[in-house]
Amino acid sequence: MSKKNRPQQRPSRKPPHNQPAPRQQAHYFWRDKRLPALVLLLLPFLLYRASVEFGYVLDDKIVLSENQFVKKGLAGIGDIFTTESFTGFLGEQQALVAGARYRPLSIATFALEYAAYGMKPGRSHFWNILLYAFTGLILFRVMWLFGLGSGKQPWYLGIPFWAAALFLLHPIHTEVVANIKGRDEILALLLALGALYSSIRYAKASRTVWLALSAALFFLALMAKENALTFLAVIPLSLYVFRKSSVRQAAVAAAPLLLAFGAYLAIRLSVIGYLLDSGKAVTGIMNDPFVGASFAEKYATISYTLGYYVRLLIFPHPLTHDYYPYQIPIINWGDWRAWGPLLLYAGLLFLAVRAFRRKGVVSWSILYYLLTLSIVSNIVFSVGAPMNERFLYMPSVGYCLLLAYVAIAKLPGWLARVLPGANWPAMALVGLAGLGFGVKTISRVPAWKDEMSLNKAAIKVSANSARANSYMAYSLYQAGLAEQDATRRKALFEEAIPYVDKALAIYPEYTDAITCKGGLVAGLYQLDGNLAGLLDAFYHLLERGHVPFLDQYLEYLNPRADTAQLSDFYYRAGYELLAKQKKDYALAVKYLGYGLGVSPSNRRLLESMAEVSYGSGDHARALEVAQRGLQLYPDSAILLEYQKKAADKQKG
């Protein structure tokens, strides 16, 4: 029978052998890939197993251990979703950082934990590790859906496995995983990758349920942390590059994501009351590191941090949780450290655009990195810190994929002329990178055990950070308070002094450091009884700024210390410093009042109080003090002057 006369066969509706139907694909995939999946699942527990013995550190108290909504358990979840994320800790919404914070999802998981078993940091650490492992698994699956896997090679030579493994091994993630608060980052990426996975499944099967799931997961990712917003661009980009979708098809997949973002934005606006600007200026450099910097200095410094990020991805050593002012120096465009990264990123962008037509890994990896980094780069808006290692958590996916791709797909071809057919250079590169990353991660994890270990690790790297120095001093202060032996306690207080002094040298108005220094000198006074030294230290702290602790301790001290020394201090602090130099009349009146409380008949204090009260506009107080003083010192020209002036004001 000729070919023309042969009856045409109907195409089979059943998938060919070894090609499961779409609903079965996920099941077959995990069955066939159970060994690499098991490796990826266990790897985070090998790296971070020590952290299940750790406690709470840093911002854990804000989102968990001292969050009043979390401590309500299930009853607090409503408050968590209807208030700004600092409210459960602070008691009210405060404009501490630009744009405020609305990240309720991770805090809600802490409330669920509290409802189940109370405050158990070890279990919270366990959940972080498990969620991190799940992130590695879904990343592995997405890489396969990108078409980067091959059944012709062992799984341990595959790009999907090594992209996921390098991601899990990378030490830049230690801050996110070992710090319980980092769950917002973990959930944001996990759910955003879930949205990407669902969008790819829609592109393959055209079933609207996948679009709905993608939108739901993307919405939850935004509720975990707002940097998931960048997946509005990442998901269409991924479909266009790896699924060869048309622009129209990618737009269809993105439409539900836009609806989810609109819903999130409406909720956020109703809860916080504004989008990015509360109208209240953020004046402290600990919440806006570019306060006082010029426009040129700000963006030169940002360029420097962008270069620093690339270095940390390639060579993650040394690591620190603290890049606060001025560990990252404010530089200008005359510094090569600003120009170098600018040229590097321009080159990366050029390479990505040039490779974009080929729809490959190189272009996607670079564009993914740039997109996900943009929102935390300080370019668009201030994020409250010059940089942080946790800001690389989401962007690092692009780097890890690119490293795996170059080593496995490109390196053998480049070396083929020298070593034809050899695969060992690829394995050597990714193996050494993975080994180095793993060793560094394991060595870095113990730093997160407690506040003392974390601050000791930070001060070795972040010696120029005001916050790192202040936190180190505070840890030593807390250790001193807990120490029963007086000699050892004094030694700890004295060890802390240089750190807090350096913090104040870096940032003279740093209120946390002023408070810490006040506590330290008060602690030393309790041990040595040196009142003159204490009051001199308090005077110099008032020169820098006023903190409530000084008032509280002075109120404690007033009935217990030498009246003459206290009276002299209150005159110098209240009149000479606060009134004459700082023009802070309200605080001056308060300190002069403290002085009159311990020495009601002190002539200098009475005269100063009359003068300062009059200068501040409190004529009634000025008249009352002047009249009272004149009963004791009728020859006082100052009291007579302010009695007359105040009386005239009262009459007029």
C-alpha positions as CSV (number, residue, x, y, z in Angstrom):
1,M,0.0,0.0,0.0
2,S,1.4,3.4,-1.0
3,K,1.9,6.1,1.6
4,K,-0.9,8.1,-0.1
5,N,-3.4,5.3,0.3
6,R,-2.6,4.4,3.9
7,P,-5.4,5.4,6.3
8,Q,-4.4,8.2,8.5
9,Q,-4.1,7.4,12.2
10,R,-6.0,9.5,14.7
11,P,-3.7,11.1,17.2
12,S,-3.9,9.4,20.5
13,R,-5.5,11.4,23.3
14,K,-3.6,9.4,25.8
15,P,-0.1,10.6,26.6
16,P,2.7,8.5,25.2
17,H,4.5,5.9,27.3
18,N,6.5,7.6,30.1
19,Q,4.7,10.9,29.5
20,P,2.2,11.2,32.3
21,A,-0.9,13.4,32.1
22,P,-0.5,16.9,33.6
23,R,-2.3,16.0,36.8
24,Q,0.1,13.1,37.4
25,Q,3.3,14.9,36.5
26,A,4.0,16.3,40.0
27,H,3.5,12.8,41.5
28,Y,5.8,11.2,38.9
29,F,8.4,13.9,39.2
30,W,8.8,13.5,43.0
31,R,8.8,9.8,42.7
32,D,11.5,9.8,40.1
33,K,13.5,12.5,41.9
34,R,13.1,11.3,45.4
35,L,16.8,10.9,46.1
36,P,17.9,14.5,45.1
37,A,14.7,15.7,46.9
38,L,15.7,13.9,50.0
39,V,19.2,15.4,49.8
40,L,17.8,18.9,49.4
41,L,15.3,18.3,52.3
42,L,18.0,17.1,54.7
43,L,20.7,19.6,53.7
44,P,19.3,22.6,55.7
45,F,19.0,20.5,58.8
46,L,22.7,19.4,58.5
47,L,23.7,23.1,58.1
48,Y,21.4,24.7,60.7
49,R,20.8,21.8,63.2
50,A,22.6,23.8,66.0
51,S,20.1,26.6,65.8
52,V,17.3,24.6,67.3
53,E,19.2,25.1,70.7
54,F,19.3,28.9,70.2
55,G,17.1,31.6,71.8
56,Y,15.7,34.9,70.7
57,V,17.9,37.6,69.3
58,L,17.6,41.1,67.8
59,D,14.1,41.8,66.3
60,D,12.7,38.5,67.6
61,K,11.4,40.5,70.5
62,I,9.5,42.8,68.1
63,V,7.7,40.1,66.1
64,L,7.5,37.3,68.7
65,S,8.9,37.2,72.2
66,E,7.7,40.7,73.3
67,N,4.8,41.1,70.9
68,Q,1.6,41.5,72.8
69,F,-0.5,40.3,69.8
70,V,1.5,37.1,69.5
71,K,1.0,36.5,73.2
72,K,-2.7,36.5,72.7
73,G,-2.4,33.4,70.5
74,L,-5.3,32.8,68.2
75,A,-7.1,35.8,69.7
76,G,-4.3,38.1,68.5
77,I,-4.4,37.2,64.8
78,G,-7.0,39.8,64.0
79,D,-4.9,42.5,65.6
80,I,-1.8,41.3,63.7
81,F,-3.6,41.6,60.3
82,T,-5.2,45.0,61.1
83,T,-2.3,46.9,62.5
84,E,1.2,48.0,61.5
85,S,3.8,45.3,62.2
86,F,5.6,47.2,65.0
87,T,2.3,47.9,66.9
88,G,2.2,44.6,68.8
89,F,5.6,45.5,70.3
90,L,5.4,49.3,70.6
91,G,1.7,49.5,71.6
92,E,1.0,52.1,68.9
93,Q,1.9,52.8,65.3
94,Q,5.0,55.0,65.1
95,A,6.7,56.3,62.0
96,L,10.1,54.8,62.9
97,V,11.1,53.8,59.3
98,A,10.1,55.1,55.9
99,G,7.0,53.5,54.6
100,A,6.2,51.7,57.8
101,R,6.0,47.9,57.9
102,Y,3.0,45.6,57.1
103,R,4.2,42.0,57.2
104,P,1.5,40.2,59.2
105,L,1.9,36.6,57.8
106,S,5.0,35.6,59.6
107,I,3.8,37.2,62.8
108,A,0.6,35.3,62.5
109,T,2.5,32.0,62.3
110,F,4.2,33.0,65.6
111,A,0.8,33.5,67.2
112,L,-0.2,30.1,66.0
113,E,2.9,28.6,67.5
114,Y,2.3,30.4,70.8
115,A,-1.3,29.1,70.9
116,A,0.0,25.6,70.3
117,Y,3.0,25.4,72.8
118,G,3.9,28.8,74.1
119,M,7.3,30.5,73.8
120,K,9.7,27.8,72.6
121,P,12.4,29.3,70.4
122,G,13.8,25.9,69.5
123,R,10.6,25.0,67.8
124,S,10.5,28.3,66.0
125,H,14.0,27.7,64.7
126,F,12.9,24.2,63.5
127,W,10.1,25.7,61.5
128,N,12.4,28.2,59.9
129,I,14.7,25.3,58.8
130,L,11.9,23.2,57.4
131,L,10.4,26.2,55.5
132,Y,13.9,26.9,54.1
133,A,14.2,23.2,53.0
134,F,10.8,23.5,51.2
135,T,12.1,26.6,49.4
136,G,15.0,24.6,48.1
137,L,12.6,21.8,46.9
138,I,10.3,24.2,45.1
139,L,13.3,25.9,43.5
140,F,14.5,22.5,42.3
141,R,11.1,21.8,40.8
142,V,10.8,25.2,39.1
143,M,14.3,24.8,37.5
144,W,13.0,21.5,36.0
145,L,9.9,23.3,34.7
146,F,12.2,25.8,33.2
147,G,13.5,23.0,31.1
148,L,17.0,23.0,32.6
149,G,16.9,19.3,33.7
150,S,17.8,16.3,31.6
151,G,17.0,12.7,32.1
152,K,20.1,11.7,30.3
153,Q,22.5,12.8,33.1
154,P,22.7,11.8,36.7
155,W,20.8,14.1,39.0
156,Y,24.0,15.1,40.8
157,L,25.3,16.6,37.5
158,G,22.1,18.5,36.8
159,I,21.6,22.3,36.8
160,P,18.3,22.1,38.8
161,F,19.9,20.2,41.7
162,W,23.0,22.3,41.9
163,A,21.1,25.6,41.6
164,A,18.9,24.5,44.6
165,A,21.8,23.0,46.5
166,L,24.0,26.1,46.1
167,F,21.0,28.2,47.2
168,L,20.6,26.1,50.4
169,L,24.3,26.1,51.1
170,H,25.0,29.8,50.6
171,P,26.1,31.4,53.9
172,I,24.6,34.7,53.0
173,H,21.3,33.1,54.1
174,T,22.4,32.4,57.7
175,E,20.9,35.6,59.0
176,V,17.5,34.7,57.5
177,V,17.4,31.1,58.6
178,A,19.1,31.3,62.0
179,N,17.2,34.4,63.1
180,I,13.6,33.5,63.8
181,K,12.4,36.9,62.6
182,G,13.8,36.0,59.2
183,R,10.7,33.9,58.5
184,D,9.2,36.9,56.7
185,E,12.0,36.5,54.1
186,I,11.6,32.7,53.9
187,L,7.8,32.8,53.5
188,A,8.0,35.6,50.9
189,L,10.3,33.7,48.6
190,L,8.7,30.3,49.2
191,L,5.2,31.6,48.4
192,A,6.5,33.7,45.4
193,L,8.2,30.6,44.0
194,G,4.9,28.8,44.5
195,A,3.2,31.5,42.5
196,L,5.8,31.1,39.8
197,Y,5.3,27.3,39.8
198,S,1.5,27.8,39.5
199,S,1.9,30.2,36.6
200,I,4.2,27.7,34.7
201,R,1.6,25.0,35.3
202,Y,-1.0,27.3,33.8
203,A,1.2,28.0,30.8
204,K,1.5,24.2,30.3
205,A,-2.1,23.1,30.9
206,S,-4.2,26.4,30.4
207,R,-6.3,25.5,33.5
208,T,-7.6,28.6,35.3
209,V,-7.2,26.9,38.7
210,W,-3.5,27.4,38.3
211,L,-4.0,31.2,37.7
212,A,-6.2,31.4,40.8
213,L,-3.6,29.5,42.9
214,S,-0.8,31.7,41.5
215,A,-2.7,34.9,42.6
216,A,-3.5,33.5,46.0
217,L,0.1,32.5,46.7
218,F,1.4,35.8,45.4
219,F,-1.0,37.6,47.7
220,L,0.3,35.6,50.7
221,A,3.9,36.3,49.6
222,L,3.1,40.0,49.8
223,M,1.6,39.6,53.2
224,A,4.9,38.0,54.3
225,K,7.1,40.7,52.9
226,E,6.6,43.4,50.3
227,N,9.7,42.5,48.3
228,A,7.7,39.7,46.8
229,L,6.2,42.5,44.6
230,T,9.1,42.1,42.2
231,F,7.6,38.7,41.1
232,L,5.1,40.8,39.2
233,A,7.9,41.1,36.7
234,V,9.7,37.9,37.5
235,I,6.8,35.6,36.6
236,P,6.0,37.1,33.1
237,L,9.8,37.2,32.5
238,S,10.1,33.5,33.4
239,L,7.2,32.5,31.1
240,Y,8.6,34.5,28.2
241,V,12.2,33.2,28.6
242,F,11.7,29.5,29.6
243,R,8.2,28.6,28.4
244,K,8.5,30.5,25.2
245,S,5.2,32.2,26.0
246,S,4.2,35.2,23.9
247,V,4.0,38.6,25.4
248,R,0.2,38.3,25.4
249,Q,0.3,34.9,27.2
250,A,2.7,36.3,29.8
251,A,0.4,39.2,30.3
252,V,-2.6,36.9,30.8
253,A,-0.6,35.0,33.5
254,A,0.3,38.4,35.2
255,A,-3.2,39.8,35.3
256,P,-4.4,37.8,38.4
257,L,-1.1,38.8,40.1
258,L,-2.0,42.5,39.5
259,L,-5.4,41.9,41.1
260,A,-3.7,40.2,44.1
261,F,-1.3,43.2,44.4
262,G,-4.3,45.6,44.2
263,A,-6.0,43.8,47.0
264,Y,-2.8,43.8,49.1
265,L,-2.3,47.5,48.4
266,A,-5.8,48.3,49.5
267,I,-5.5,46.4,52.7
268,R,-2.1,47.9,53.5
269,L,-3.4,51.4,52.8
270,S,-6.4,50.9,55.1
271,V,-4.3,49.5,57.9
272,I,-1.3,51.9,57.8
273,G,-3.1,55.0,56.4
274,Y,-0.5,55.8,53.7
275,L,1.6,54.2,51.1
276,L,5.2,55.4,51.5
277,D,5.3,58.7,53.3
278,S,3.6,59.3,56.6
279,G,4.4,63.0,56.5
280,K,6.7,62.6,59.5
281,A,10.4,63.1,58.8
282,V,12.6,60.2,59.8
283,T,15.6,62.1,61.3
284,G,17.7,59.4,62.9
285,I,20.5,57.7,60.9
286,M,19.6,54.4,62.4
287,N,16.3,54.4,60.5
288,D,17.5,56.4,57.5
289,P,21.3,56.1,57.0
290,F,21.3,58.9,54.4
291,V,20.1,61.6,56.7
292,G,22.5,64.5,56.3
293,A,24.0,63.1,53.0
294,S,23.7,65.0,49.8
295,F,21.9,63.6,46.8
296,A,25.3,62.7,45.1
297,E,26.6,61.1,48.3
298,K,23.5,59.0,48.8
299,Y,23.6,57.5,45.3
300,A,27.4,57.1,45.3
301,T,27.1,55.2,48.6
302,I,24.3,53.0,47.2
303,S,26.4,52.2,44.2
304,Y,29.2,51.1,46.7
305,T,26.7,48.8,48.5
306,L,25.6,47.2,45.2
307,G,29.2,46.3,44.5
308,Y,29.5,44.9,48.1
309,Y,26.5,42.7,47.4
310,V,28.2,41.1,44.4
311,R,31.3,40.4,46.4
312,L,29.3,38.8,49.2
313,L,27.6,36.5,46.7
314,I,30.9,35.4,45.2
315,F,33.0,35.4,48.3
316,P,30.8,35.5,51.4
317,H,33.4,36.4,54.0
318,P,33.5,38.1,56.5
319,L,29.8,38.1,57.4
320,T,28.0,40.4,59.8
321,H,24.4,41.2,60.7
322,D,25.3,44.9,61.2
323,Y,26.0,47.3,58.3
324,Y,24.7,50.4,60.1
325,P,26.3,53.8,60.0
326,Y,29.1,54.1,59.5
327,Q,30.3,50.6,58.8
328,I,29.3,51.5,55.3
329,P,30.9,54.9,54.8
330,I,29.2,57.8,53.1
331,I,31.2,58.3,49.9
332,N,31.0,60.6,46.8
333,W,31.5,60.1,43.1
334,G,35.2,61.0,43.4
335,D,35.7,57.6,45.0
336,W,36.4,54.6,42.7
337,R,34.3,52.4,45.0
338,A,31.3,54.3,43.6
339,W,32.3,54.1,40.0
340,G,33.4,50.5,39.9
341,P,30.0,48.9,40.9
342,L,28.2,51.3,38.5
343,L,30.3,50.1,35.6
344,L,29.8,46.5,36.8
345,Y,26.0,46.7,36.9
346,A,26.0,48.6,33.6
347,G,27.9,45.6,32.1
348,L,25.5,43.1,33.7
349,L,22.5,44.9,32.3
350,F,24.1,45.1,28.8
351,L,24.9,41.4,28.9
352,A,21.3,40.6,30.0
353,V,19.8,42.7,27.2
354,R,22.2,41.3,24.6
355,A,21.3,37.7,25.6
356,F,17.6,38.4,26.0
357,R,16.7,37.3,22.4
358,R,18.2,33.9,23.0
359,K,15.8,33.5,26.0
360,G,18.4,31.7,28.1
361,V,19.7,31.3,31.7
362,V,22.2,34.1,31.5
363,S,19.7,36.8,30.7
364,W,17.1,35.5,33.1
365,S,19.5,35.1,36.0
366,I,20.8,38.7,35.7
367,L,17.4,40.3,35.2
368,Y,16.0,38.3,38.1
369,Y,18.9,39.4,40.3
370,L,18.4,43.1,39.3
371,L,14.6,43.0,39.7
372,T,14.6,41.4,43.1
373,L,17.4,43.5,44.4
374,S,15.9,46.8,43.2
375,I,13.3,47.0,45.9
376,V,15.8,46.7,48.8
377,S,18.6,48.7,47.1
378,N,17.6,52.1,48.6
379,I,17.3,53.4,45.0
380,V,13.5,53.4,44.8
381,F,13.0,54.3,48.5
382,S,14.9,54.1,51.8
383,V,14.7,50.7,53.5
384,G,16.1,51.9,56.8
385,A,19.6,50.5,56.5
386,P,22.5,51.0,54.0
387,M,22.5,47.3,53.3
388,N,21.9,43.9,54.9
389,E,22.9,40.3,54.1
390,R,19.2,39.3,54.4
391,F,18.4,41.6,51.5
392,L,20.3,39.2,49.2
393,Y,18.1,36.2,50.2
394,M,15.7,36.5,47.3
395,P,18.2,37.9,44.7
396,S,20.7,35.1,45.4
397,V,18.5,32.7,43.4
398,G,19.7,34.3,40.2
399,Y,23.4,34.0,41.2
400,C,23.1,30.4,42.3
401,L,21.4,29.4,39.0
402,L,24.0,31.3,37.0
403,L,26.9,29.6,38.8
404,A,25.4,26.1,38.4
405,Y,24.6,26.9,34.7
406,V,28.1,28.1,33.9
407,A,29.8,25.3,35.7
408,I,27.7,22.5,34.3
409,A,26.5,23.7,30.9
410,K,29.3,26.0,29.7
411,L,32.5,25.1,31.4
412,P,32.9,21.6,29.8
413,G,32.5,23.2,26.4
414,W,35.0,25.9,27.1
415,L,37.5,23.3,28.3
416,A,36.7,20.7,25.6
417,R,39.8,21.6,23.6
418,V,42.0,20.9,26.6
419,L,40.0,18.1,28.3
420,P,37.6,16.7,25.7
421,G,34.7,14.8,27.2
422,A,35.7,15.5,30.8
423,N,33.0,16.4,33.3
424,W,35.2,16.7,36.4
425,P,35.9,20.5,36.0
426,A,32.2,21.2,36.3
427,M,31.9,19.0,39.3
428,A,35.0,20.5,40.8
429,L,33.7,24.0,40.4
430,V,30.3,23.5,41.9
431,G,31.6,21.0,44.4
432,L,34.2,23.4,45.7
433,A,31.7,26.3,45.8
434,G,29.2,24.1,47.6
435,L,31.8,22.8,50.1
436,G,33.1,26.3,50.8
437,F,29.6,27.7,51.2
438,G,28.6,24.8,53.5
439,V,31.7,25.1,55.7
440,K,31.2,28.9,56.0
441,T,27.5,28.4,56.9
442,I,28.2,25.9,59.6
443,S,30.9,28.1,61.1
444,R,28.6,31.2,60.9
445,V,25.5,29.6,62.5
446,P,26.9,29.6,66.2
447,A,27.1,33.4,66.1
448,W,23.3,33.5,66.3
449,K,23.1,31.5,69.6
450,D,22.4,34.6,71.7
451,E,22.8,38.3,71.9
452,M,26.4,38.1,73.4
453,S,27.7,35.7,70.8
454,L,26.0,37.6,68.0
455,N,27.4,41.0,69.1
456,K,30.9,39.5,69.7
457,A,30.9,38.2,66.1
458,A,29.6,41.5,64.7
459,I,32.1,43.8,66.5
460,K,35.0,41.9,64.9
461,V,33.6,42.8,61.4
462,S,31.5,46.0,62.0
463,A,33.9,47.9,64.1
464,N,32.8,51.2,62.5
465,S,29.1,50.7,63.2
466,A,27.6,52.8,66.0
467,R,25.0,50.2,66.5
468,A,27.4,47.2,66.7
469,N,29.5,49.0,69.3
470,S,26.4,50.1,71.3
471,Y,24.9,46.6,71.2
472,M,28.2,45.1,72.3
473,A,28.3,47.5,75.2
474,Y,24.7,46.7,76.1
475,S,25.4,42.9,76.1
476,L,28.3,43.4,78.5
477,Y,26.1,45.7,80.7
478,Q,23.4,43.0,80.8
479,A,26.0,40.4,81.7
480,G,27.3,42.7,84.4
481,L,23.8,43.1,85.9
482,A,23.5,39.4,86.1
483,E,26.9,38.9,87.7
484,Q,26.9,38.3,91.5
485,D,30.6,38.9,92.1
486,A,31.2,42.7,92.4
487,T,34.7,42.5,91.0
488,R,33.6,40.6,87.9
489,R,30.6,42.9,87.5
490,K,32.8,46.0,87.6
491,A,35.2,44.4,85.1
492,L,32.3,43.8,82.7
493,F,31.0,47.4,83.1
494,E,34.5,48.7,82.4
495,E,34.9,46.5,79.4
496,A,31.8,47.9,78.0
497,I,32.8,51.6,78.3
498,P,35.1,51.7,75.3
499,Y,32.5,50.2,73.0
500,V,29.8,52.7,74.0
501,D,32.2,55.6,73.8
502,K,33.1,54.5,70.3
503,A,29.4,54.3,69.4
504,L,29.0,57.9,70.6
505,A,32.1,59.0,68.8
506,I,30.6,57.7,65.6
507,Y,27.1,59.0,66.2
508,P,27.0,61.6,69.1
509,E,23.2,61.8,69.3
510,Y,22.6,58.1,69.4
511,T,20.0,57.8,72.1
512,D,20.5,54.0,72.6
513,A,24.2,54.6,73.3
514,I,23.5,57.5,75.6
515,T,21.1,55.4,77.6
516,C,23.6,52.5,77.7
517,K,26.4,54.8,78.9
518,G,24.1,56.2,81.5
519,G,23.4,52.7,82.8
520,L,27.1,51.8,82.8
521,V,28.2,54.8,84.8
522,A,25.3,54.3,87.2
523,G,26.3,50.7,87.6
524,L,29.9,51.7,88.4
525,Y,28.7,54.3,90.9
526,Q,26.8,51.6,92.7
527,L,30.1,49.8,93.1
528,D,32.6,52.6,93.8
529,G,30.4,55.4,95.1
530,N,32.1,58.0,93.0
531,L,29.3,60.6,92.8
532,A,31.5,63.2,91.2
533,G,32.4,60.9,88.3
534,L,28.7,59.9,87.9
535,L,27.5,63.5,87.7
536,D,30.3,64.5,85.3
537,A,29.4,61.6,83.0
538,F,25.7,62.5,83.2
539,Y,26.6,66.1,82.3
540,H,28.5,65.1,79.2
541,L,25.6,62.7,78.2
542,L,23.2,65.7,78.4
543,E,25.5,67.6,76.1
544,R,24.8,64.9,73.5
545,G,21.1,64.5,74.1
546,H,18.4,63.8,76.7
547,V,17.1,60.3,77.4
548,P,14.5,59.3,80.0
549,F,17.0,57.0,81.9
550,L,18.9,60.1,83.2
551,D,15.8,61.6,84.7
552,Q,14.8,58.2,86.2
553,Y,18.2,57.6,87.8
554,L,18.5,61.2,89.1
555,E,15.1,60.9,90.8
556,Y,16.3,57.7,92.5
557,L,19.6,59.5,93.4
558,N,18.2,62.8,94.8
559,P,17.2,61.6,98.3
560,R,20.3,59.3,98.6
561,A,23.3,61.4,97.5
562,D,25.3,64.5,98.7
563,T,23.1,67.6,98.4
564,A,26.0,70.0,97.6
565,Q,27.3,68.0,94.7
566,L,23.7,67.4,93.4
567,S,22.9,71.1,93.7
568,D,26.0,72.1,91.8
569,F,25.2,69.6,89.0
570,Y,21.7,70.7,88.6
571,Y,22.8,74.4,88.3
572,R,25.4,73.5,85.7
573,A,23.1,71.2,83.8
574,G,19.9,73.1,84.1
575,Y,21.1,76.7,83.7
576,E,24.5,76.7,82.0
577,L,23.9,73.7,79.6
578,L,20.2,73.3,78.9
579,A,19.0,76.9,79.2
580,K,22.0,78.9,78.0
581,Q,23.6,76.6,75.5
582,K,20.8,74.4,74.2
583,K,17.9,76.8,74.7
584,D,15.8,73.8,75.9
585,Y,13.9,75.7,78.5
586,A,11.4,73.0,79.4
587,L,14.1,70.5,80.2
588,A,16.1,73.3,82.0
589,V,13.1,74.0,84.3
590,K,12.8,70.3,85.0
591,Y,16.5,70.0,86.1
592,L,16.4,73.2,88.1
593,G,13.3,71.8,89.7
594,Y,15.3,68.7,90.6
595,G,17.9,70.9,92.2
596,L,15.4,72.9,94.2
597,G,13.9,69.6,95.3
598,V,17.2,68.6,97.0
599,S,18.2,72.2,98.0
600,P,15.1,74.4,98.3
601,S,17.0,77.4,99.6
602,N,19.9,77.4,97.1
603,R,20.4,80.9,95.9
604,R,21.8,80.1,92.4
605,L,19.1,77.6,91.7
606,L,16.3,80.1,92.8
607,E,17.8,82.9,90.7
608,S,18.2,80.5,87.7
609,M,14.7,79.1,88.0
610,A,13.2,82.6,88.0
611,E,15.2,83.7,85.0
612,V,14.6,80.5,83.0
613,S,10.9,80.4,83.9
614,Y,10.5,84.0,82.7
615,G,12.4,83.3,79.5
616,S,10.2,80.3,78.7
617,G,7.1,82.4,79.1
618,D,5.9,80.9,82.4
619,H,5.5,84.2,84.2
620,A,3.5,82.8,87.0
621,R,6.2,80.4,87.9
622,A,8.9,83.1,87.6
623,L,6.9,85.4,90.0
624,E,6.3,82.6,92.5
625,V,10.0,81.6,92.6
626,A,11.2,85.2,92.7
627,Q,9.0,86.0,95.6
628,R,9.9,82.8,97.4
629,G,13.6,83.6,96.9
630,L,13.4,87.2,98.0
631,Q,12.2,86.0,101.4
632,L,15.6,84.3,101.8
633,Y,17.7,86.7,99.7
634,P,16.1,90.1,99.7
635,D,19.4,91.6,98.3
636,S,19.3,89.5,95.1
637,A,19.2,91.8,92.1
638,I,18.3,88.9,89.8
639,L,15.3,87.9,91.9
640,L,14.2,91.5,92.2
641,E,14.5,92.0,88.4
642,Y,12.4,88.9,87.5
643,Q,9.9,89.6,90.2
644,K,9.2,93.0,88.6
645,K,9.2,91.7,85.1
646,A,6.9,88.8,85.9
647,A,4.6,91.0,87.9
648,D,4.3,93.5,85.0
649,K,3.5,90.6,82.6
650,Q,0.9,89.3,85.0
651,K,-0.8,92.7,85.1
652,G,-0.5,93.4,81.4
